[in-house]
Amino acid sequence: MRFFLYSFFLSINLFCAAQTVEDSFEGNGTISDWFGDDCELDTSFSNIFSTGINTSETVLKYSDTGGDYSNVRFEVPINFNLSEQYTFTLKLYIPSNGISGAEPNQISLKLQDGTIVAPWSTQSEIIKSVILDEWQTVSFDFKNDNFTNLDPNSINPADRTDFNRVVLQINGENNDSSVVGYIDDFLYDGVLSEDNNSGGDPVFNTLVWSDEFEGSGAINSGNWFHQTQLPGGGSWYNGEVQHYTDRTSNTYVSNGALHLVAKKETYTNQGVTKQYTSARLNSKFAFTYGKVEVRAILPTGVGTWPAIWMLGKNINESGAYWQQQGFGTTSWPACGEIDIMEHWGNNQNFVQSAMHTPSSHGGTVNHGGQTISTASSAYHVYSLEWYPEKMVFKVDGIHHYTYNPEIKNSETWPYNAAQYILLNTAIQSSIAGSFTQSAMEIDYVRVYQEGTASVPEIGLDEVQVYPNPLKEVLTIKGSNALLGGKAIFYNINGSAVKTVIINEITQTLDCANLTKGIYFLKVVSAHKVATFKIFKM
């Protein structure tokens, strides 16, 4: 279904030690999120000008059809450090018959901070003149070339470490002329390293919780709680018309994905009859700061309202999981709400992220979004990066909104306490009469936090795991420090396939249902971890 290597496997980080930034457009580059702003692009276009210095088979086709600010761009997961490596190169071909207008023939490379609301405000730009009708290599040297900082008070780009976005623009901006160009062999002469972020944002590279939705049937009740209790008055908020149920007809796992199904059907529960059903899931895991990734296909239908979101663990909402565990002390919106993804069926190709706080709720003020043309036909990764001072929202790594209020207090920033994840599809009163059912399909939910070098591994003298190779029963032997911890089995693709709570100093695990092969067993307790390679016979 997918390949995912967890950071603790053989002590390899998710990001590893360093990563190149390059793309030959032959399918083996390290740049996966090319994006066109008011510009069409094709990253696997056949090279129709296979001549001179470039005879490769495929290139990136850049088509500015007249947008004022057309460009193509991508972002990197760790900021560039331009102090020692400061050069970007690419090959470029602009056919003369693909140009309208009389603008100078040029290409600019702009570096920006893509994590803020106005990334262009941080921009440093180099412009290079180009020749038409031939392949040429263009180099952008941010230490020695002439550059322009949009903010004249900015320091030299070679001294900055806040750039994580690259923007390419052909024949300038503020014009409605069209231009077609072909780009190949993009390369940054350095590498990205976690050292680049020294003194900057935390790097969320350690998986702390996930659901990969393996198997079939009911969802994992150890991870999720069905929230079904109606609010006072017999209806859900915002004029929603559905019942949330705990039935497998509304939530089930199949083919490696969670299916959360909204349906048109007459259903009576809690003494109230409604004409639609759906599901609302609360995670039984709550955390503070980290990165959330949810890979999902969204439902369709005017009046459907799917969401991937979070609420404060302290919310005093009757019927919610954490309320029932005794944590409900704070009302909404003082508990804080984080909408990682919202989608409305009457705006099929648009997704939004939003924040709700005492200073901004009801009519949403703090929000941003982007157009996703295949939101309901293909998987996309919706992500939140939650830092102590800001929230960053992306789809497939492409940033569209950052929440970073200048003044942070209980009115603007109730986000210094744990939150939990919710998955649901609401039905609005505007639901189309022809609607029968549609599902939100979720491939995985993953939460990462910052790895801490000072967190020790449990020594092998503290934990014993035997026998290995394993046939049917595995024994974990430790000390009182392990009680209440977890033993988690992962297959070689990185999917969690079995989780057991450790309740005894010497605990046996029934592993007869595991298929033959190699597994990684992670034993976690009290912020300590030990990882074992297990052979199942």
Sequence and secondary structure as in RCSB ss.txt:
>XXXX:A:sequence
MRFFLYSFFLSINLFCAAQTVEDSFEGNGTISDWFGDDCELDTSFSNIFSTGINTSETVLKYSDTGGDYSNVRFE
VPINFNLSEQYTFTLKLYIPSNGISGAEPNQISLKLQDGTIVAPWSTQSEIIKSVILDEWQTVSFDFKNDNFTNL
DPNSINPADRTDFNRVVLQINGENNDSSVVGYIDDFLYDGVLSEDNNSGGDPVFNTLVWSDEFEGSGAINSGNWF
HQTQLPGGGSWYNGEVQHYTDRTSNTYVSNGALHLVAKKETYTNQGVTKQYTSARLNSKFAFTYGKVEVRAILPT
GVGTWPAIWMLGKNINESGAYWQQQGFGTTSWPACGEIDIMEHWGNNQNFVQSAMHTPSSHGGTVNHGGQTISTA
SSAYHVYSLEWYPEKMVFKVDGIHHYTYNPEIKNSETWPYNAAQYILLNTAIQSSIAGSFTQSAMEIDYVRVYQE
GTASVPEIGLDEVQVYPNPLKEVLTIKGSNALLGGKAIFYNINGSAVKTVIINEITQTLDCANLTKGIYFLKVVS
AHKVATFKIFKM
>XXXX:A:secstr
      TTGGG  SS SEEEEEE SSS  S    EEESSEEEEEEE TT BTTB  SEEEEEEE S TT EEEEE
 SS   TTT  EEEEEEE  GGGB S    EEEEEEE TTSS GGGG EEEEEE  TTS EEEEEETTTS  EES
STTS  GGG     EEEEEES SS    EEEEEEEEEEEEEEEGGGGTTSS  EEEEEEEE   SSBS  TTTEE
E     TTSS STT  EEE   TTTEEEETTEEEEEEEEEEEEETTEEEEEEE EEEEEEEESSEEEEEEEE   
STTEEEEEEEEETTB  TT HHHHTT   B TTTT EEEEEEE TTSTTEEEEEEEBTTB SS  SEEEEE TTT
TTS EEEEEEE SS EEEEETTEEEEEE  SS STTT   SS EEEEEEEEE TT  TT  EEEEEEEEEEEEEE
  TTS B  TTT EEE SSBSSEEEEE  GGGTT EEEEEETTS EEEEEE  SSEEEEE TTS SEEEEEEEEE
TTEEEEEEEEE 
